[in-house]
């Protein structure tokens, strides 16, 4: 049986890396992207290949939509050359950054940076990728628990993710004719280097979040990697156009 192929943006670190490893362990070939740390990305590819699947890391700046046409062309060529395929099955729009700034102090530069990376980038990258996504494939966008609950300092970040949640429903509606399902996963607070590693490295922040989470702890990368595998699994095909939160019951 032909293995499935996933393209994951921001796959060289954090949740993207974890998702790549979980999908690889489930027998999925991986095409990942990274922005600047080539050595780190290629080390992840080697780690993935040890799980018995094929892996490739390609450079991509999701904030630079002008580069998408060339990137898509390269992906098409690599699919044929390395994966013996003309299409891939899963697109995971994971790449992103976190900016913590009070609403009253958020600059236009910060707003535009978040807009380009968190909304414009995945909007137009997905659009350009449509010819390479297999009919019956999946698109999984990534949101945040901060669209459901509000914490000071994340107004711009959460606004972009909220827009992605609306976009997900429209994508599901418009791509359904091709059998492509589209969902969005909203992680809660996770122990990674995201946002400078605040949740992971600040014991007080970690304690406060754990105390406000029904399962009594902060999330781990494996919690999200596992959720991504579950949402892309064949037996989850009927889940479509949904926001799925994976937060352990944070701020219920």
Secondary structure per residue as TSV (DSSP state, phi and psi in degrees):
chain	resnum	aa	ss	phi	psi
A	1	X	-	360.0	136.7
A	2	X	-	-67.8	133.1
A	3	X	-	-73.5	148.6
A	4	X	-	-72.9	157.6
A	5	X	E	-126.1	130.8
A	6	X	E	-115.2	137.8
A	7	X	E	-108.6	120.4
A	8	X	E	-121.4	120.8
A	9	X	T	-81.5	145.0
A	10	X	T	65.3	45.6
A	11	X	T	-94.6	5.1
A	12	X	T	-90.4	-7.0
A	13	X	S	-159.8	169.5
A	14	X	H	56.7	-141.0
A	15	X	H	-67.3	-31.0
A	16	X	H	-64.9	-43.3
A	17	X	H	-63.0	-45.0
A	18	X	H	-62.6	-41.9
A	19	X	H	-62.3	-41.5
A	20	X	H	-61.4	-43.1
A	21	X	H	-67.4	-40.4
A	22	X	H	-66.0	-42.7
A	23	X	H	-67.2	-38.7
A	24	X	H	-61.9	-41.5
A	25	X	H	-63.0	-24.6
A	26	X	T	-88.9	5.2
A	27	X	T	91.0	21.0
A	28	X	-	-100.7	130.3
A	29	X	E	-70.4	149.0
A	30	X	E	-123.7	129.0
A	31	X	E	-113.0	117.8
A	32	X	E	-115.7	160.0
A	33	X	E	-120.6	155.7
A	34	X	E	-142.0	158.6
A	35	X	S	-93.4	-44.8
A	36	X	S	-144.2	-25.6
A	37	X	-	-91.1	81.3
A	38	X	H	-63.0	-44.6
A	39	X	H	-61.1	-43.0
A	40	X	H	-61.8	-42.6
A	41	X	H	-65.5	-43.7
A	42	X	H	-69.3	-28.9
A	43	X	H	-66.0	-38.0
A	44	X	H	-65.6	-41.4
A	45	X	H	-58.7	-42.5
A	46	X	H	-63.4	-38.6
A	47	X	H	-64.8	-39.6
A	48	X	H	-64.6	-43.1
A	49	X	H	-65.2	-25.2
A	50	X	T	-64.9	-17.4
A	51	X	T	-86.8	1.8
A	52	X	T	93.1	14.3
A	53	X	S	-122.2	172.6
A	54	X	-	-89.4	148.2
A	55	X	E	-145.1	145.7
A	56	X	E	-147.4	135.5
A	57	X	E	-114.0	130.8
A	58	X	E	-124.7	143.0
A	59	X	E	-73.0	139.2
A	60	X	-	-160.0	130.7
A	61	X	-	-103.7	106.3
A	62	X	T	-68.1	-12.4
A	63	X	T	-81.2	-11.0
A	64	X	-	-107.7	82.7
A	65	X	G	-66.2	-21.2
A	66	X	G	-66.4	-18.4
A	67	X	G	-89.6	-5.3
A	68	X	H	-66.8	-38.6
A	69	X	H	-60.3	-45.6
A	70	X	H	-64.7	-39.0
A	71	X	H	-63.3	-44.5
A	72	X	H	-62.8	-40.2
A	73	X	H	-60.2	-42.9
A	74	X	H	-66.4	-41.6
A	75	X	H	-58.9	-43.4
A	76	X	H	-59.3	-42.3
A	77	X	H	-66.8	-41.8
A	78	X	H	-67.8	-35.2
A	79	X	H	-58.8	-44.2
A	80	X	H	-71.2	-42.7
A	81	X	H	-74.6	-41.4
A	82	X	H	-106.6	-24.4
A	83	X	H	-117.4	2.4
A	84	X	S	52.7	44.0
A	85	X	-	-146.7	160.9
A	86	X	S	-108.2	-6.6
A	87	X	-	-142.0	161.1
A	88	X	E	-119.4	166.0
A	89	X	E	-101.9	-36.5
A	90	X	E	-126.5	128.9
A	91	X	E	-111.9	120.6
A	92	X	E	-113.2	107.9
A	93	X	E	-85.0	86.6
A	94	X	-	-105.2	-31.6
A	95	X	-	-56.4	137.7
A	96	X	-	-175.3	171.8
A	97	X	-	-132.0	164.0
A	98	X	-	-118.9	130.5
A	99	X	-	-122.5	122.4
A	100	X	-	-101.1	113.4
A	101	X	-	-155.2	133.2
A	102	X	-	-58.7	148.1
A	103	X	G	-51.6	-46.0
A	104	X	G	-67.4	-17.1
A	105	X	G	-114.0	1.5
A	106	X	-	-69.3	129.5
A	107	X	-	-90.4	161.9
A	108	X	H	-63.8	-33.9
A	109	X	H	-62.7	-44.5
A	110	X	H	-64.1	-43.2
A	111	X	H	-59.7	-47.7
A	112	X	H	-66.0	-36.0
A	113	X	H	-63.4	-45.9
A	114	X	H	-64.8	-41.5
A	115	X	H	-58.3	-47.4
A	116	X	I	-67.0	-38.2
A	117	X	I	-85.1	-41.2
A	118	X	I	-92.5	-20.1
A	119	X	I	-128.9	-59.0
A	120	X	I	-62.2	-42.7
A	121	X	H	-58.4	-59.8
A	122	X	H	-64.8	-29.4
A	123	X	H	-60.0	-55.3
A	124	X	H	-82.5	-26.4
A	125	X	H	-65.9	-44.4
A	126	X	H	-62.0	-42.9
A	127	X	H	-57.1	-47.9
A	128	X	H	-69.0	-27.6
A	129	X	H	-80.8	-12.5
A	130	X	G	-53.0	-40.2
A	131	X	G	-64.6	-21.5
A	132	X	G	-96.3	-10.2
A	133	X	E	-84.0	127.7
A	134	X	E	-65.3	143.7
A	135	X	E	-57.9	136.0
A	136	X	E	83.6	7.0
A	137	X	E	-80.8	-169.4
A	138	X	E	-134.7	147.5
A	139	X	E	-123.3	129.8
A	140	X	E	-124.5	113.4
A	141	X	E	-90.3	166.1
A	142	X	E	-123.8	126.7
A	143	X	E	-113.0	-142.2
A	144	X	E	-160.2	152.3
A	145	X	G	-60.8	-19.9
A	146	X	G	-69.0	-5.9
A	147	X	G	-82.9	-16.9
A	148	X	T	-97.5	-42.8
A	149	X	S	-118.0	153.6
A	150	X	-	-110.4	126.0
A	151	X	-	-120.9	132.5
A	152	X	T	-55.0	138.0
A	153	X	T	104.4	-3.1
A	154	X	-	-123.1	24.6
A	155	X	H	-59.4	-49.7
A	156	X	H	-69.2	-44.2
A	157	X	H	-58.9	-49.6
A	158	X	H	-67.9	-32.6
A	159	X	H	-62.6	-40.9
A	160	X	H	-65.1	-41.9
A	161	X	H	-67.7	-35.5
A	162	X	H	-62.0	-39.3
A	163	X	H	-63.7	-37.2
A	164	X	H	-64.6	-32.7
A	165	X	H	-66.8	-40.2
A	166	X	H	-66.9	-44.2
A	167	X	H	-58.0	-38.7
A	168	X	H	-56.9	-42.1
A	169	X	H	-65.6	-40.2
A	170	X	H	-67.7	-39.9
A	171	X	H	-61.9	-43.6
A	172	X	H	-60.4	-41.6
A	173	X	H	-65.0	-45.8
A	174	X	H	-82.9	-22.5
A	175	X	H	-100.2	-1.7
A	176	X	G	-60.2	-29.3
A	177	X	G	-63.3	-24.1
A	178	X	G	-94.4	5.0
A	179	X	T	75.3	14.9
A	180	X	-	-89.7	122.6
A	181	X	E	-97.0	147.7
A	182	X	E	-134.6	124.3
A	183	X	E	-133.1	171.2
A	184	X	E	-134.7	130.0
A	185	X	E	-100.4	130.7
A	186	X	E	-114.4	96.9
A	187	X	E	-71.2	149.6
A	188	X	-	-84.5	-157.5
A	189	X	S	-69.2	129.2
A	190	X	B	-127.9	143.9
A	191	X	S	-79.2	88.9
A	192	X	S	-138.5	-173.9
A	193	X	S	-84.8	3.9
A	194	X	G	-60.3	137.2
A	195	X	G	63.6	31.7
A	196	X	G	80.6	10.4
A	197	X	G	75.8	24.4
A	198	X	H	-57.4	-49.0
A	199	X	H	-66.6	-37.9
A	200	X	H	-74.2	-41.2
A	201	X	H	-101.6	-18.5
A	202	X	-	-96.4	106.4
A	203	X	H	-60.4	-37.3
A	204	X	H	-69.1	-43.6
A	205	X	H	-61.5	-44.7
A	206	X	H	-59.1	-44.3
A	207	X	H	-63.9	-43.0
A	208	X	H	-63.9	-41.9
A	209	X	H	-67.2	-44.1
A	210	X	H	-58.2	-38.7
A	211	X	H	-69.8	-16.5
A	212	X	T	-110.2	19.5
A	213	X	B	-119.6	130.6
A	214	X	T	-57.0	-35.9
A	215	X	T	-86.0	2.1
A	216	X	S	78.4	17.0
A	217	X	S	-153.3	167.6
A	218	X	-	-82.1	152.2
A	219	X	B	-69.1	153.6
A	220	X	-	-114.7	155.3
A	221	X	H	-52.2	-38.1
A	222	X	H	-62.1	-27.5
A	223	X	H	-63.1	-36.7
A	224	X	H	-83.1	-41.3
A	225	X	H	-57.8	-41.2
A	226	X	H	-64.8	-38.6
A	227	X	H	-66.0	-37.9
A	228	X	H	-65.0	-44.3
A	229	X	H	-59.2	-42.7
A	230	X	H	-63.5	-41.7
A	231	X	H	-71.2	-25.8
A	232	X	H	-93.5	-5.9
A	233	X	S	-65.9	152.8
A	234	X	G	-57.9	-35.8
A	235	X	G	-80.1	4.7
A	236	X	G	-107.2	14.1
A	237	X	T	-60.6	-28.8
A	238	X	T	-81.4	-6.0
A	239	X	-	-80.5	119.6
A	240	X	-	-152.4	136.6
A	241	X	S	71.6	26.0
A	242	X	-	-113.1	147.0
A	243	X	E	-93.2	118.6
A	244	X	E	-114.3	117.1
A	245	X	E	-93.3	132.6
A	246	X	E	-120.1	88.0
A	247	X	S	-132.6	4.6
A	248	X	S	68.9	11.8
A	249	X	S	85.2	47.6
A	250	X	B	-79.4	131.2
A	251	X	T	54.0	47.5
A	252	X	-	-72.4	360.0
